[in-house]
Amino acid sequence: MNYKRLLLVLFTYSLLINVNIYGQSIKIEGELRTRGEFRDGFRAPLADSLNPAFVNNMRARLTALYETKEYRIKVTVQDTKTYGSTGINNTGNSLGLYEAWAEYFFSPKFSGILGRQTLEYDDNRLFSSTNWSNTPIAHDLLKLKYESSKFKVHLGGAWNNASDVLYESVYDKGYQSLLYSWVQKTFENFTTSFIWVNEGFQRKNETQNPKTSIYRNTTGINVEMKNKEIPISFYTTGYYQFGYDRDDHKLDAFLLALKSHYKFSDKITAIFGGDYFSGTKYNASKNKDYTFNKLYGANHAFNGSIEYWTTPPRQGLIDLYGGIEIKTNSKLKFLGNFHTFSTSQKMKNRENKDIGSEFDLQVDYKLSPSLSIQGGWSTYLKNRGTEIIKKQEEINTHFPQWAYIMITIKPVFFSTIKEK
């Protein structure tokens, strides 16, 4: 008889009994995601002198979640790589801690979360985990939250250092301080939210005695109207940005956006909307900045899948778009979008603000709860405005296009948590 195996079975059995007796819950799950991309003008038109690239990227995660009535703890270990980057005899060194936080419940509705955590609010304009990216975003902070069925309040704060310092030193990895508040109220047919974000940055020229003296503020509201009895829904966004940008220029910028869905049936939905990012005139004062910054929001989800305008041009951006979503069944979905782009301010020596258009196709197929496949193709119809913004004047380029296939596997290795 194999006594070691017997002891292992008895230990596992006793662990499960203790979990059930003391009201504890454990969930261990993973993710393995591979995305192959054909890049022939991705993010910018590709010069004729260069060849298109085919790239495979991989992301692997292992997540452990532990819950009791008093607290929750979550730890996610993540490894990202480009296939071939480490060779066949080297495992590389990209393994890191993506999430590590603990949440303590002072009451069923009020709790505090401390540690490295993702932030996602509203439609992910300002804060997002940027899940599409192989290297998503997480923040080191303390968050207090109050949540009921129709009212939510979050308060968060962070202070960052580049290392375990003994005196104040230069921090150039992003914001040094962060304070934000978010309030959401749900009514019968619509939901409204308010957000305010304050970021503190160090002046770039203060290397001897650095001080956090640059502050950028972003505030605004989101309103969503949705009623099951009518086929149309709206999502509106308005943000205002003030203070100073990273270069210590006086900031005065805004973003206005509207997205609407019209449901013809359970299978067919039309999508249309527009984004307006304020911009800076070419002859504006060097000490003024009127270009809106998207902070830590999602890039791939807005302003075209080929990612030409993940960062809006200095002149600002206007994106008008329309599309259609078709669900053939619970597993298969098709999505097509067309965008027209222009700057909100004129470019130097050019009256026309048009900077091109884009067509995106996407297919999602869910084989099972743990296995899904997504594919897509995008093309960009460039013009002279595109060439000016991308600094490719008098450069011959390929016809811009990009295609990908992404396979995602999300196994649950062990769980005592009842799925909602």
C-alpha positions in Angstrom: 0.0 0.0 0.0 1.3 3.5 -0.9 1.1 5.3 2.5 2.3 8.6 1.1 -0.6 8.7 -1.4 -3.0 7.7 1.4 -1.7 10.6 3.6 -2.1 13.0 0.7 -5.7 12.0 0.2 -6.5 12.2 3.9 -4.9 15.7 4.1 -6.8 17.0 1.1 -10.1 15.5 2.5 -9.5 17.2 5.9 -8.7 20.5 4.2 -12.1 20.4 2.4 -13.9 19.5 5.6 -12.3 22.5 7.3 -13.2 24.8 4.4 -16.9 23.7 4.7 -17.0 23.9 8.5 -15.5 27.3 8.9 -17.3 29.0 6.0 -14.1 29.4 4.0 -14.0 29.4 0.2 -11.1 28.7 -2.1 -10.8 29.0 -5.9 -7.7 28.3 -7.9 -7.9 29.0 -11.6 -5.6 29.7 -14.5 -5.3 31.3 -17.9 -3.3 30.5 -21.0 -3.8 32.9 -23.8 -2.0 32.9 -27.2 -2.5 35.6 -29.9 -0.9 35.4 -33.3 -0.9 38.6 -35.3 -0.1 39.6 -38.9 1.1 43.2 -38.8 1.3 45.0 -42.1 0.6 48.6 -40.9 -0.4 48.0 -37.3 -0.4 51.3 -35.3 1.1 53.1 -38.3 1.4 52.6 -42.0 4.4 50.3 -42.8 7.1 51.7 -45.2 7.5 49.8 -48.5 11.2 49.2 -47.5 10.1 47.1 -44.6 8.4 43.6 -44.5 5.2 42.7 -42.6 5.7 40.9 -39.3 4.0 37.8 -37.9 4.1 37.7 -34.1 2.9 35.2 -31.5 2.5 36.5 -27.9 1.5 34.4 -24.9 0.2 35.2 -21.4 -0.1 32.7 -18.6 -1.7 33.3 -15.2 -2.3 31.4 -12.0 -4.8 32.9 -9.6 -5.7 31.9 -6.0 -8.7 33.5 -4.3 -9.5 32.8 -0.6 -12.7 34.1 1.0 -14.3 34.2 4.5 -17.1 36.3 5.9 -14.5 38.8 7.2 -12.0 39.1 4.3 -10.9 38.1 0.9 -7.3 37.6 -0.4 -6.4 37.3 -4.1 -2.9 36.6 -5.6 -2.3 36.3 -9.4 1.1 35.3 -10.8 1.6 36.1 -14.4 4.1 35.4 -17.2 4.2 37.1 -20.6 6.4 36.5 -23.6 6.8 36.6 -27.3 7.3 33.2 -28.8 11.0 32.7 -29.6 12.2 35.7 -27.5 14.0 33.4 -25.0 15.2 30.7 -27.4 14.7 27.0 -26.8 17.1 26.6 -23.9 16.1 29.5 -21.7 12.9 30.0 -19.7 13.3 33.8 -19.5 12.7 36.1 -16.6 9.2 37.6 -17.2 7.4 35.9 -14.3 5.9 38.5 -12.0 3.1 39.3 -9.5 0.2 40.9 -11.3 -2.3 41.0 -8.3 -1.8 40.7 -4.6 -4.4 42.3 -2.4 -6.5 41.7 0.7 -10.0 43.0 1.3 -11.4 43.3 4.9 -15.2 43.7 5.4 -16.0 46.1 8.2 -19.6 45.4 7.4 -21.4 43.6 4.6 -21.5 46.8 2.6 -18.3 48.6 3.6 -14.7 47.2 3.0 -11.1 48.2 2.5 -8.7 46.7 -0.1 -5.0 47.1 0.2 -2.3 45.9 -2.2 -1.6 45.5 -5.9 -5.0 45.6 -7.7 -6.8 46.3 -11.0 -9.1 49.3 -11.3 -12.0 49.3 -13.7 -14.7 52.0 -13.7 -17.6 52.8 -16.0 -16.8 51.9 -19.6 -13.0 51.7 -18.9 -12.2 55.2 -20.3 -10.0 56.4 -17.5 -9.3 53.2 -15.5 -9.0 49.7 -17.0 -7.1 46.5 -16.5 -6.4 46.7 -20.3 -7.0 43.0 -20.6 -6.3 43.0 -24.3 -2.7 43.9 -23.7 -0.2 41.2 -22.9 1.1 43.4 -20.1 -2.1 44.7 -18.4 -2.3 47.5 -15.7 -2.4 47.1 -11.9 -2.1 49.8 -9.2 -0.5 49.7 -5.8 -3.0 51.4 -3.5 -5.5 51.5 -0.7 -9.2 51.5 -1.7 -12.2 52.0 0.6 -15.6 51.1 -0.9 -19.2 51.1 0.1 -21.6 49.2 -2.1 -25.3 48.5 -2.0 -27.6 47.3 -4.7 -28.2 50.8 -6.1 -25.5 53.0 -4.6 -21.7 52.7 -4.7 -18.8 54.8 -3.4 -15.1 54.2 -3.9 -12.2 56.2 -2.5 -8.6 55.3 -3.5 -5.1 56.6 -2.8 -1.5 55.7 -3.6 2.0 56.9 -3.0 4.9 55.4 -5.1 8.6 55.2 -4.8 11.1 53.7 -7.2 12.9 51.7 -4.4 13.1 51.4 -0.7 14.5 54.9 -0.3 15.9 56.7 2.8 15.2 60.2 1.4 13.1 61.7 -1.3 14.4 60.7 -4.7 13.3 60.9 -8.4 10.3 58.9 -9.4 9.7 58.7 -13.2 7.6 55.5 -13.6 4.3 57.4 -13.7 2.3 59.2 -11.0 3.9 59.4 -7.6 0.6 60.2 -5.8 -2.9 59.3 -6.7 -6.2 60.2 -5.1 -9.6 59.4 -6.7 -13.3 59.1 -5.8 -16.1 57.4 -7.7 -19.8 57.5 -7.0 -22.5 55.5 -8.8 -26.2 55.7 -8.4 -28.6 53.3 -10.2 -32.2 54.2 -11.0 -34.9 52.2 -12.6 -34.0 52.9 -16.3 -30.6 54.6 -16.1 -27.3 54.6 -14.1 -25.2 57.7 -13.5 -21.7 58.0 -12.0 -19.3 60.7 -11.0 -15.4 60.4 -10.9 -12.6 62.7 -9.8 -8.9 61.8 -10.2 -5.9 63.7 -8.9 -2.4 62.6 -10.0 0.8 64.1 -8.6 4.0 64.1 -10.7 7.6 65.3 -10.1 9.1 68.1 -12.1 11.5 66.5 -14.6 14.3 69.1 -13.9 14.3 68.6 -10.1 16.8 65.8 -9.8 18.7 67.1 -6.8 15.7 68.0 -4.6 12.7 66.4 -6.3 9.2 67.5 -5.2 5.8 66.4 -6.3 4.6 69.7 -7.6 2.7 68.9 -10.8 -0.9 67.9 -10.4 -3.3 66.8 -13.1 -7.0 66.6 -12.3 -9.7 64.8 -14.3 -13.4 64.9 -13.4 -16.6 64.0 -15.1 -19.8 62.0 -15.3 -21.2 59.0 -17.2 -24.9 58.4 -17.8 -26.3 55.1 -19.2 -29.9 54.7 -20.2 -31.2 51.2 -20.7 -34.8 49.8 -20.7 -35.7 46.3 -21.6 -39.0 47.5 -23.0 -37.4 49.7 -25.7 -34.8 48.7 -28.3 -32.5 51.6 -28.0 -29.9 52.4 -25.3 -27.4 55.2 -24.7 -24.1 55.7 -22.9 -22.8 59.3 -22.6 -19.5 60.5 -21.2 -18.2 63.9 -20.3 -14.8 64.6 -18.7 -12.9 67.8 -18.0 -9.1 67.9 -17.3 -7.3 70.7 -15.6 -4.1 71.5 -13.7 -0.8 70.7 -15.3 0.4 68.1 -17.8 3.6 66.0 -17.3 5.7 68.8 -19.0 4.3 71.4 -16.5 2.1 73.1 -19.1 -1.2 74.6 -18.0 -3.9 72.0 -18.8 -7.4 72.8 -20.1 -8.9 69.8 -22.0 -12.1 67.7 -22.3 -13.6 64.6 -23.7 -17.2 64.1 -24.9 -18.5 60.8 -26.1 -21.8 59.1 -27.0 -22.4 55.4 -27.8 -25.7 53.9 -28.7 -27.1 50.5 -29.4 -30.3 49.7 -31.3 -31.6 46.2 -30.9 -33.4 45.0 -34.0 -33.8 41.5 -32.5 -32.1 39.2 -30.0 -29.5 38.4 -32.7 -28.9 41.8 -34.5 -27.8 45.0 -32.9 -26.7 48.3 -34.5 -24.0 50.4 -32.9 -23.3 54.0 -33.5 -21.6 56.9 -31.7 -18.8 59.4 -31.6 -15.8 60.6 -29.5 -14.6 64.2 -29.3 -11.1 64.7 -27.7 -10.1 68.4 -27.4 -6.8 69.3 -29.0 -4.1 72.0 -29.1 -3.8 74.4 -32.0 -0.5 74.4 -33.8 0.1 78.0 -33.0 -1.0 77.8 -29.3 1.2 79.1 -26.5 3.9 76.6 -25.6 2.9 76.9 -22.0 -0.7 75.7 -22.6 -2.0 72.2 -23.3 -5.6 71.6 -24.6 -5.1 67.9 -25.5 -7.0 65.4 -23.4 -5.1 62.5 -21.8 -6.9 59.1 -21.4 -5.0 58.3 -18.2 -5.1 54.5 -17.6 -8.0 53.5 -19.7 -8.5 50.8 -22.3 -6.7 51.4 -25.6 -7.9 48.6 -27.9 -11.6 49.1 -27.1 -11.8 52.7 -28.4 -11.0 54.5 -31.6 -10.3 51.6 -33.9 -8.8 48.1 -33.4 -5.7 48.8 -35.5 -4.6 51.3 -32.8 -3.6 54.3 -34.8 -5.1 56.7 -32.3 -4.7 54.9 -28.9 -3.0 58.2 -27.9 -5.0 61.0 -29.6 -2.9 63.4 -31.7 -1.8 66.7 -30.1 -4.5 68.4 -32.3 -7.2 66.2 -30.7 -9.4 63.6 -32.3 -12.9 63.2 -33.6 -14.1 59.6 -34.1 -17.5 59.0 -35.7 -18.4 55.3 -36.0 -21.1 52.8 -36.8 -21.3 49.1 -36.8 -23.4 46.0 -36.4 -23.3 43.0 -34.1 -24.7 39.6 -35.1 -25.2 36.7 -32.6 -26.0 33.6 -34.5 -26.3 31.6 -31.3 -25.0 31.6 -27.7 -21.5 30.6 -28.9 -20.9 32.6 -32.1 -20.8 36.4 -32.6 -19.8 38.7 -35.5 -18.9 42.4 -35.1 -18.2 44.9 -37.8 -17.3 48.6 -37.3 -16.5 51.6 -39.6 -14.7 54.7 -38.2 -14.0 58.1 -39.7 -11.3 60.1 -38.0 -10.4 63.8 -38.0 -8.5 66.2 -35.7 -10.5 68.6 -33.6 -7.9 71.4 -34.3 -6.3 72.3 -37.6 -2.9 71.0 -38.6 -0.2 73.4 -39.6 -0.4 74.4 -43.4 -3.5 72.2 -43.9 -7.2 73.3 -43.8 -8.6 69.7 -44.0 -8.9 68.0 -40.6 -9.5 64.5 -42.1 -6.9 61.9 -41.1 -8.4 58.7 -42.6 -10.9 56.0 -41.8 -10.9 52.4 -40.6 -12.8 49.2 -41.1 -12.8 46.4 -38.4 -14.1 42.9 -38.4 -14.2 40.6 -35.4 -15.5 37.0 -34.8 -15.9 35.4 -31.3 -16.5 31.7 -30.8 -17.0 30.2 -27.4 -16.3 26.4 -27.6 -16.9 25.9 -23.9 -17.0 27.9 -20.6 -13.2 27.5 -20.4 -12.2 27.7 -24.1 -12.7 30.6 -26.6 -11.4 31.7 -29.9 -11.4 35.2 -31.3 -10.2 36.5 -34.7 -10.2 39.8 -36.5 -9.1 41.8 -39.5 -8.7 45.6 -39.8 -7.6 48.0 -42.5 -6.9 51.7 -42.4 -7.7 54.0 -45.3 -5.0 56.6 -44.9 -4.7 60.1 -46.5 -2.3 63.0 -46.4 -3.6 63.9 -42.9 -2.5 60.4 -41.7 0.9 60.9 -43.2 1.4 64.3 -41.5 0.3 63.0 -38.0 2.4 59.8 -38.4 5.3 61.8 -39.8 5.5 59.8 -43.0 5.2 62.4 -45.7 6.8 61.4 -49.0 7.2 57.9 -47.8 5.6 55.0 -49.8 3.9 52.5 -47.6 2.0 49.2 -47.8 -1.7 49.0 -47.8 -2.4 49.1 -44.0 -3.9 45.9 -42.6 -3.8 43.8 -39.5 -5.2 40.4 -38.6 -5.1 38.1 -35.6 -6.3 34.9 -34.0 -6.5 34.6 -30.2 -7.0 31.4 -28.2 -7.9 31.7 -24.5 -8.1 28.7 -22.1 -9.3 29.4 -18.6 -9.4 26.3 -16.5 -10.7 26.1 -12.9 -8.4 23.7 -11.1 -10.2 23.8 -7.7 -13.2 25.7 -6.3 -15.5 25.7 -3.3 -17.1 29.0 -4.4 -20.6 28.8 -5.8 -20.7 30.7 -9.1 -23.4 33.5 -9.2 
